[in-house]
């Protein structure tokens, strides 16, 4: 089936379908990834229900698309292919790890038991996506947390999930005032990561010691993290969480990050 509309060109589409794990069953016919990937990308793009996938997009039963996405999730295929794409981008010089950006974004949701909470800041119930990007906004890692958790709770786990081949850290990290924490700065310093985080102002507290490093010029690059959050929300499946389980919503977030990075790859070898 030709793919012409769902973010990827045909070469990228075929490469992704070939790299994702496929089930091996000897007793019956196995549907190939390239026959179901269109349906999965259609749901990610439009945010529709699985049963609403048109036959022109996927000729198979819509439930097969959901099961295949769940299979990729269980096998860890989405994260592994995402890491492979990051390695390709690094070889092409598209990744700049001299500076990273960390930011959180709330996705509104019904009050599911798994991974949701009420955010007083946004006055909405939802799931928070903690996103780490490189200097120019390509996503490197993400962590999901309940909406009532502060961004700093997921910060260390998000930075620790960075994997670009043998590279495990950034040179410096941009983050807003919400990440102004002495413990978080110490954690980054132990990992050899510099910080560029503005201090919060307290009227009745005097901070001792040397003021932390803060460069206003470099901090402007944090706008790229905001842009990446907007890219994620362009996938309508991520504008409002309808997935009851956190693990399936995580699969959609990982697939969206994978697609964003894959579109930047020039050489698919």
N, C-alpha and C positions, 0 to 999 in steps of 0.2 A: 504494500500500500504506500502510495506516495504521500510524503508529509510536506505541506507547503505553507501552513499557517500558524503552527503552534511554537513560535519563537525560534525554532532551530531550522537550519537548512538541511537538505537531504543527506549531505555528508556527515554532519554532526548527529543527525537522527540515527543513521545507520551505525555510526561508531558507538553511540550510547546504548543502542539496543544490543549490540554485540558484547559490550563490556559488562552489562548487568547480568547477574546470575540467572540461569534458566533451569527449571526443574527437569530432572532426568527420570522418566517413567517408561518402563519397557512394555507395559501391558496395554497401553492405549496411546492415542495420538496426543502429542504435546503441542500446545499452541506456542508459537515462537514469540519472542519478546517484541519483534518489530510489528507484530500484528496487534499487540495490546498496548504498546507504549503511546500510540495516538490517543486512545481512550483515556489513559491516565493523565496525559498532558491537557486534554480537553477539559477534564474535571478541574484540574489545577488552575487553568486559565479562566474558565467561566464560573466556577464555584457551584455548578449544578449538582443535582443528585446523581448517583451512579446509574440509576435506572433511566435517567434522561439522556444518556449518551446516544446520539443518533446512529443509525446503521451506516450512514455515509462516512462516519468517523471510525467506527469499529464494527465489523460484521459479526463479532462473537457476542455472547451473552455479557451484559455489563458487569455482572458479578465476577466474571473472569478477570476484568481489569482490577477490581478491588483486591481479589485474591493474589494477583501477581504483584501488586504494590506491597501487600502484606508479606509476601514471600521475600521480596527484595529487602524489606525492613528486617525480617528475622535473620536473614543471611548477612546483614550488614553491608549489602551491596551498594546502597546509596552513598554511605559515608566513604567506602573504599574507592568508588569511582570518583567521587568529589575530590579525594586526596590525589588521585591520579591526574585529574584535570589541573589541580593546583601545581603539581610538579611540571606539567607541560607549560603552564603559564610562566612558571619560574624560569624554565629553560629559555623561553622566548623573551625574557626580560620584562614581562608584564606585571610582575609582582614587585612591590617596593616594601621590604620589611624593615626599612630604616625607621618607619613610623607607623603605628597602628592606631585604630580608633575603636573605642568601646562605647556602646550605647544600648539602651533598652527601649522596647516598644510594646505597648499593651494591645492585645487582640481581644476584643470584646467577645463574650461567650455566655451561653446559659450557665446556670450554676451546676455544672457537672461535678461529681465527687472527685474526679481524677484531674488534678492539676489546675484548678481554677480557684480564684479568691477575689474578694471585693477590694478594689483599690480606692482608698479615700482621695488620693490625688486626682484621679480621673473620674471618680464617682461612678464607676462601672465594675461589673464582675468580668473577669477575663483571665487570660494567660499571658505572662510576660515573656518576650523573646529577648534574651541577652545576646547581642551580636558583636562579634569581633571582625573588623575589616583591616585590610592593608591600607597604605597611605592614601590611595585613590579610590577606595570604596569597595573593592572586590571582597566578598565574604570569605572569611577563613575558618570561623567556628561559631557555633551557637549553642545556647543552653536554654531550656524552658523552665519556668518557675511559676508558682501561683501568683496571681495578680496582687495579692496583699503582701507579697515579699518585696523588700527594698532591693533596688538594683545591685547594691554592694554585696548582697548575699550570693549572687551568681557570678560575681566578677572573677574571683580566683579560679573557679571551675571553667569559665569560658576561656580565660587566657591559657589554662593548662591543656586545653583540648587542641591547641594549635599544632598542626602537623603539615609540613611542606617538605616531603622527602626526609632528609636527615635534620632539617631545621626545626627547632622547637621553641624559638623565642623571637620577639621583636627587639629592636634596639631601643625604642622609646614608645610610650603609650599615651595617647590623648584620651581624656575623659572629662566629663563635666563635674560640677561641684558636688553632685550626688555621690561621687566616688572619692571624695576627700576624706580618707580614713588613714590614720597612722599605721594600722595593722595591714591594710592593703598596700601601702607604700613599702612597708618592710618586706612583704611577700614578694613584690616585684623586684625589690633591690636584691634579695637573695637569689633570684633567678637571673640577675644581670640585666634587668629591664629598667630603663630610665622612665621617669614619670613626668608628665606635663599636665598637671591637674590643678585648677585654680582653688584657692582656699575659700572656705565658707567664712562669713563674717559673724563673729559672736560679740555681742556688746559687753558681756560680763565674764569673758574668759580671755586670759592672756596666754598665748602659746609661747613656750620657751624654746630656745635653740635657734638654729639657722632656718630661715624661711625656705620652703621647698621650691625647687626649680619650676618656673612658669614662663613660657614664651608665647606671647600673644599672636605672633606671626604663625608659629607652628600650630597653635590651637585652632586656627581658621580651617585647617584640614579636617577637623571634626565634622564639618558640614557634609563631607562625603559619606559619613556614617548615616546621617539623616537622609541623604539621597538613597542609600542602599535600603533603608527601612521603607522608603517610598517605592522602590523597585519591588520589594517583597509584597507590599500591599497592592501592587498592580496585579498580582495573582489573586483573583477574587476569592479563592478558597482560603486565603490567609487574611482577608479583611474581617471576617467573622467566623469564629470557630464553631462548626457544627459537629465535629468529630467527638464522640463521647469519651474515647480513650486518649490519653496523652501521647501514647506511643504512635498512634496513627496520625495525630496532628504533627508530631515530630517528623514523621516520614514525609509529610507534605512540605514542611519547612526545609528539610534537607534536600528534597528534590528541587525546590525553588532556588536554593543557593547553588546547587549543582548546575541548573540551567543557566543562571546568571553568569557563572564562571565559564561554562562551556561555550557560550556565545562569543567569548573573547579569544578563544583559541584559534590560531591561524593554521598551524600544521597539526593534522590529526594523526600523525604517525606515532 
